[in-house]
Amino acid sequence: MINLRTLTLSVSVTLGAIIALPGMAIADVQNIILVHGGNVDGSTWRGVYDRLTAEGLKVTVTQLPMTSVEDDVAAVQRSLDVQDGPVLLVGHSYGGVVVTEAGIDPDVKGLVYVTAFQPDIGESGGDLLASAASDFTADKLTVTDDGFLLVNDDAFLSLAGNGLSEEDALFLARSQAWANAGNLAHKVTSAAWQDKPSWMTVATEDLLISPELQRRMAERAGSTIIEIKNGHMLPMTSPDEVAEVIAQAAKTVN
């Protein structure tokens, strides 16, 4: 019997196995909005973007200012406002906080969390991190006097960069965008996954957001869970697998 809630994938398993599962209605969702994680930018989605557009999907990559969660939600809303139909909203890492709130827009028909925070109302990314064992602690950050942060190079390479080449990981570390430290403390005021279908790709080797936490959040939300054997930067390390999950979610949104 097929379990619709949890589908485990690895590099040796064909992702096409999630096509046409019984009981899933087909919807014509052609618009995909991709939301990047904290301290990086939309270029981390390039591999996924290329694969989705090759399938004929219209893909928008929203650039977050990261000056506040409210500003980031507003940036996603601008992208939503210019779409020409229903949307699948996708968030990586911190981007999960943003899509959880922005996803209440009626044009959003489903959400995909890519090794991302999936908070409930009243929770913050920081709360979720504190709820599970992780090496991602305050001493791994550089915080400015005006309250913006970067992840230290060595911590970025070891925690976020596993699965990337050393060159790519170092480039990401050295090209980080400053993010408001308050973003991790922001308490979510709405949770779109409560009444919309959602998916979570769990990175089984994630050292930043623990796989245990990812599973727990997804199970609580009733999300379809897909496990991919790689580290935190799944959009870059596993673009084929991530793009396939997104494409199939767009076809199976109820």
C-alpha positions as CSV (number, residue, x, y, z in Angstrom):
1,M,0.0,0.0,0.0
2,I,1.4,3.4,-1.0
3,N,1.9,5.9,1.8
4,L,1.0,9.3,0.5
5,R,2.5,11.1,3.4
6,T,6.0,9.9,3.3
7,L,8.0,9.1,0.1
8,T,11.7,8.3,0.6
9,L,14.0,9.1,-2.2
10,S,17.7,8.7,-2.7
11,V,20.1,9.0,-5.6
12,S,19.3,5.4,-6.4
13,V,15.5,5.8,-6.5
14,T,13.7,7.2,-9.5
15,L,11.8,10.3,-8.5
16,G,9.2,9.6,-11.2
17,A,7.7,7.1,-8.8
18,I,5.6,9.9,-7.3
19,I,3.8,10.6,-10.6
20,A,0.1,9.9,-10.7
21,L,-0.4,8.6,-7.2
22,P,-4.0,7.4,-6.7
23,G,-6.4,9.9,-5.2
24,M,-4.5,13.0,-6.3
25,A,-6.4,15.4,-8.6
26,I,-4.5,17.1,-11.5
27,A,-4.4,20.9,-11.4
28,D,-3.0,23.2,-14.1
29,V,-0.5,25.1,-12.0
30,Q,2.1,26.5,-14.4
31,N,3.5,29.3,-12.2
32,I,6.3,28.6,-9.8
33,I,7.8,31.1,-7.4
34,L,11.1,30.2,-5.8
35,V,12.2,31.9,-2.5
36,H,15.8,31.6,-1.4
37,G,17.3,31.1,2.1
38,G,18.9,33.6,4.4
39,N,22.2,35.3,3.6
40,V,22.2,33.9,0.0
41,D,20.3,35.1,-3.1
42,G,18.2,33.8,-5.9
43,S,21.1,32.5,-7.9
44,T,21.1,29.4,-5.7
45,W,18.0,28.3,-7.5
46,R,19.6,28.5,-11.0
47,G,19.9,24.7,-11.5
48,V,16.3,24.1,-10.4
49,Y,15.1,27.1,-12.5
50,D,16.7,25.6,-15.6
51,R,15.1,22.2,-15.1
52,L,11.7,23.6,-14.4
53,T,11.6,26.0,-17.3
54,A,12.8,23.2,-19.6
55,E,9.5,21.5,-18.7
56,G,7.5,24.5,-19.8
57,L,6.8,25.9,-16.4
58,K,6.9,29.7,-15.7
59,V,9.4,30.2,-12.9
60,T,9.9,33.4,-11.0
61,V,12.8,33.8,-8.5
62,T,12.1,36.4,-5.8
63,Q,15.0,38.3,-4.4
64,L,14.5,38.9,-0.7
65,P,15.9,42.2,0.9
66,M,16.2,40.3,4.2
67,T,15.8,43.6,6.1
68,S,12.8,42.1,7.9
69,V,10.4,39.2,7.5
70,E,7.6,41.7,6.7
71,D,9.8,43.1,3.9
72,D,10.5,39.7,2.6
73,V,6.9,38.7,2.6
74,A,6.1,41.9,0.7
75,A,8.7,41.1,-1.9
76,V,7.1,37.7,-2.5
77,Q,3.7,39.3,-2.6
78,R,4.9,41.6,-5.5
79,S,5.9,38.4,-7.4
80,L,2.5,36.9,-6.7
81,D,0.7,40.0,-7.9
82,V,2.1,39.8,-11.4
83,Q,1.4,36.1,-12.0
84,D,-1.3,35.1,-14.5
85,G,-2.8,32.2,-12.7
86,P,-2.5,29.8,-9.7
87,V,0.9,29.5,-8.1
88,L,3.1,26.9,-6.4
89,L,5.2,28.6,-3.8
90,V,8.6,27.1,-2.9
91,G,10.9,28.2,0.0
92,H,14.4,27.0,0.9
93,S,15.8,27.2,4.5
94,Y,14.7,30.6,6.0
95,G,12.6,31.1,2.9
96,G,10.2,28.6,4.5
97,V,9.3,31.3,7.1
98,V,8.5,33.7,4.3
99,V,6.4,31.3,2.2
100,T,4.5,30.2,5.3
101,E,3.1,33.7,5.7
102,A,3.0,34.8,2.0
103,G,1.3,31.6,1.1
104,I,-2.1,32.7,2.4
105,D,-2.6,34.6,-0.9
106,P,-5.6,32.9,-2.6
107,D,-3.6,32.4,-5.8
108,V,-1.2,30.1,-3.9
109,K,-2.5,26.5,-4.3
110,G,0.4,24.7,-2.6
111,L,3.7,25.0,-0.9
112,V,7.0,23.2,-1.2
113,Y,9.5,23.4,1.6
114,V,13.1,22.6,0.6
115,T,15.0,21.7,3.7
116,A,13.2,24.7,5.2
117,F,11.6,26.0,8.3
118,Q,7.9,25.2,8.4
119,P,6.7,27.2,11.5
120,D,3.3,27.3,13.1
121,I,1.6,30.4,14.2
122,G,3.5,32.0,17.1
123,E,6.8,30.2,16.2
124,S,10.0,31.6,14.9
125,G,12.9,30.1,13.0
126,G,15.0,30.6,16.1
127,D,12.4,28.7,18.2
128,L,12.5,25.8,15.8
129,L,16.3,25.7,15.8
130,A,16.4,25.7,19.6
131,S,14.0,22.7,19.7
132,A,16.4,20.3,18.1
133,A,20.1,19.6,18.6
134,S,22.2,21.5,16.1
135,D,25.7,22.9,15.7
136,F,24.3,26.1,14.3
137,T,24.7,28.3,17.4
138,A,25.2,32.0,18.0
139,D,29.0,31.8,18.1
140,K,28.9,30.8,14.4
141,L,27.6,34.3,13.5
142,T,29.1,37.8,13.1
143,V,26.5,40.4,14.1
144,T,26.9,44.1,13.4
145,D,26.1,46.9,15.8
146,D,23.0,47.7,13.7
147,G,21.7,44.1,14.0
148,F,22.6,42.4,10.8
149,L,24.4,39.1,10.6
150,L,26.6,36.8,8.5
151,V,27.5,33.2,9.0
152,N,31.2,32.9,9.7
153,D,33.2,31.4,6.8
154,D,34.3,28.2,8.6
155,A,30.8,27.6,9.9
156,F,29.2,28.2,6.5
157,L,31.6,25.7,4.9
158,S,31.0,23.0,7.5
159,L,27.3,23.5,8.2
160,A,25.7,24.9,5.0
161,G,28.3,23.9,2.5
162,N,28.5,20.1,2.9
163,G,27.7,18.5,-0.4
164,L,29.0,21.5,-2.4
165,S,32.5,21.7,-3.8
166,E,34.9,23.6,-1.6
167,E,35.1,26.4,-4.3
168,D,31.3,26.8,-4.5
169,A,30.9,26.7,-0.7
170,L,33.6,29.3,-0.2
171,F,32.1,31.6,-2.8
172,L,28.7,31.4,-1.1
173,A,30.3,32.2,2.2
174,R,32.2,35.2,0.8
175,S,29.2,36.5,-1.2
176,Q,26.7,36.4,1.6
177,A,24.1,39.2,1.9
178,W,23.6,40.8,5.3
179,A,20.4,39.6,6.9
180,N,18.5,41.2,9.8
181,A,19.2,39.2,12.9
182,G,15.7,39.8,14.0
183,N,14.4,37.6,11.2
184,L,15.2,34.5,13.2
185,A,13.1,35.9,16.1
186,H,10.1,36.8,14.0
187,K,6.9,35.0,15.3
188,V,4.8,33.8,12.4
189,T,1.3,35.3,12.3
190,S,-0.2,33.0,9.7
191,A,0.6,29.5,8.5
192,A,-0.6,28.8,4.9
193,W,0.1,25.1,5.2
194,Q,-2.8,24.7,7.7
195,D,-5.3,24.7,4.8
196,K,-3.2,24.1,1.7
197,P,-1.3,21.0,0.5
198,S,2.4,21.0,1.2
199,W,5.6,19.1,0.5
200,M,8.9,18.9,2.4
201,T,12.2,17.7,0.9
202,V,14.2,16.6,3.9
203,A,18.0,16.8,3.4
204,T,19.2,13.7,5.3
205,E,22.7,15.1,5.8
206,D,21.7,18.6,6.7
207,L,23.9,20.1,9.5
208,L,22.1,23.4,9.7
209,I,18.4,22.5,10.1
210,S,18.5,19.0,11.5
211,P,16.7,16.3,9.5
212,E,14.8,15.3,12.7
213,L,13.4,18.8,12.9
214,Q,12.5,18.9,9.2
215,R,10.5,15.6,9.6
216,R,8.8,16.8,12.7
217,M,7.6,20.0,11.2
218,A,6.4,18.2,8.0
219,E,4.6,15.5,9.9
220,R,2.8,18.1,12.1
221,A,1.7,19.9,8.9
222,G,0.6,16.7,7.2
223,S,3.1,17.4,4.4
224,T,4.2,14.8,1.8
225,I,7.8,14.0,2.8
226,I,10.5,13.3,0.3
227,E,14.0,12.5,1.6
228,I,17.1,13.4,-0.4
229,K,20.5,12.3,0.6
230,N,22.5,15.5,0.7
231,G,23.3,18.6,2.7
232,H,21.5,21.9,3.4
233,M,22.0,23.5,-0.1
234,L,19.7,21.1,-1.9
235,P,18.8,23.5,-4.7
236,M,22.5,23.5,-5.7
237,T,23.6,20.0,-4.7
238,S,20.5,18.1,-5.9
239,P,18.7,20.3,-8.5
240,D,17.4,17.3,-10.5
241,E,15.7,15.8,-7.5
242,V,14.4,19.1,-6.2
243,A,13.0,20.2,-9.6
244,E,11.3,16.8,-10.0
245,V,9.5,17.2,-6.6
246,I,8.4,20.7,-7.5
247,A,7.2,19.7,-10.9
248,Q,5.2,16.8,-9.6
249,A,3.7,19.0,-6.8
250,A,2.5,21.4,-9.4
251,K,0.8,18.5,-11.2
252,T,-0.8,17.1,-8.1
253,V,-2.0,20.1,-6.1
254,N,-5.6,19.4,-4.9
